[in-house]
């Protein structure tokens, strides 16, 4: 997984790109901090902790999708952090009363679609490269076949000429 820090309205949100699943994961503490304008990381952590406690009390199944992923913190060290994939992060955002929720959803959707487009472009480029190599190989084989045909024709003409001369 590739860890990336992205900015949403000057707030850092730690993300991970899972190459195998082709999916983004977002630090939910950072998302809570960005939506609620928490001045410190500690405030965002406390907000998420209280929210998590309420979700458990309500029997909300959303927490079953929460994953602990290693993400780099402000001190440069990596720590296990609560994270959700895009779909479940959007669900959490709906539970947070904030005027920024809509713009954060749009920002996340844009980030996800850009990554998907980037991957699609890479696949298309790889497919085009393979196709080009096949055309080059096919052209080389065609050239060899032409050369062999010409050599055969010349040898045949030479053989006919020798037979006529000798007889």
N, C-alpha and C positions, 0 to 999 in steps of 0.2 A: 504494500500500500504506500502511496506517495502522499506525504503530509504537506499541506499548503496553507498559508495564512492569507485570507482574503479580507478585503475591507468593505464594510457596509456602513456608509455615512461616518467615516473615520473611526469605526469600531472594528477591532480585529475579531475575526471569526475563524477559528481553527477548523480546517476541513481535511478529509482524507479521500483520496481517489483509490477505489478498489479496482485494480486492473482486471482481475479475474471476473468479478461480477459486473464490471462496467457501471459502477454506482458511486455517488458521492455520499460521504458521511459527514455530519456537522456536529461540532461540540455544542451540546444543548445548553451548557452553562454560558457559553459565549452568545448564543442566540438569545437566551433570557436577558443577559446583560445588555445586549444591543436594543432589545425591545423595551426594556424598562428603564433605560438610561442609568444603569448602575454606575456609580463613579469608580468602583473598585472591582477587581475580580472576586474578592471575598463577598461583596454584596451580591454579585451574580450567583455565586455558589450557594449562598444562604437562600436566595429567592428560589433557585431550582430545588434545593433541599426541601423547603416548605411545600413547594408545588408537588414534588414527588410524594411527600408524606400525605397530602390531600388526595392525590390520585390513588394511592394504596388504600386509604380509608374508604374511598368511593367504590373500590373494586374495579377501577379502570384497568383494562387489559393492555393499555398502551405501553406500560412499563416492561411488559414481557418482550417487547421489541428493542429495548434499550441495550446497547452493547458497550462494553468497556474496551476502549481502544487507546493505544499509546499515542499521545499527542504532545508536541513540544510546548512547554509553558514559557512564560515571560523570562524566567531565570535561565532558559536555554536547555533545561533538562526535560526529559520525556516522562510523563506520568499517565496512568490509566485515567481516562476521562469518559464520562457518560456521553454517548453519541448515538444518533439516529440516522437512518438513511433519509433520503429526500422526502419520501412519502410520509414517514412518521414524524419528521421534523415539522412538516407543514401541519400535521395534526396538533402538535404541541403548540405551534404558533397560534392556532385558532383558540386555544385555551387561555392565552395571555391577553388581557385587555390592554391594547396599545394602538395608538393611531398609526404607528409605523408598521403594523402587521402586513398590510397590503403591499407596501413598497418592499418589505423584506421578502415576501413570497415571490414577487416579480424578480427581485435580484437573484434569488435561489434558482428560479426557473431558468433565468438567463444563463447562469453559471452552468447548470446541468445541460441545457441545450447546446451551449458552446462546446462543451467537452464531447458531447455526442457527435456534433458536427465535425469536430477535429478528428475523432476516431473514424468516422465515416469517410472523411477525406483521405486519411492515411490508408484505409482499406482500398479505396478507389485508386489511389496512386500505386499501391502494390499490385493491384489487378492489372492496371495499365502497363506497368513494368513487365509483368509476366507475359502479357499479350505482345508487347514489343519484342521481347526475347523470342517468342514463338514465331513471330513474323520474320525476324532476322534468321532464325534457324531454318525456317521454311524457304526463305530466299536463297540461303547458302545451298540447301539440298537441291533446289531448282536449278541453280547455276551449275552444280556438279553434274546433274542429269543432262543439261544442255551440252556441257563439255564432253561427257561420255558419248552422247549422241553424235556430236560433230566428229569425234575421234573415230567412232565406229563407221560413220559415213565415209570419212576420208580413207580409212583402211579398206573399206569395201570397194571404193572407187580405185584405189591403188591396186588391189587384188585383181579387179576386172581389167585394168590397164595392163598388168603383167601377163594375164592370161591371153589377152589379145595380142600382145607383142610376141609371146612365146609361140603361139599357134598361128 
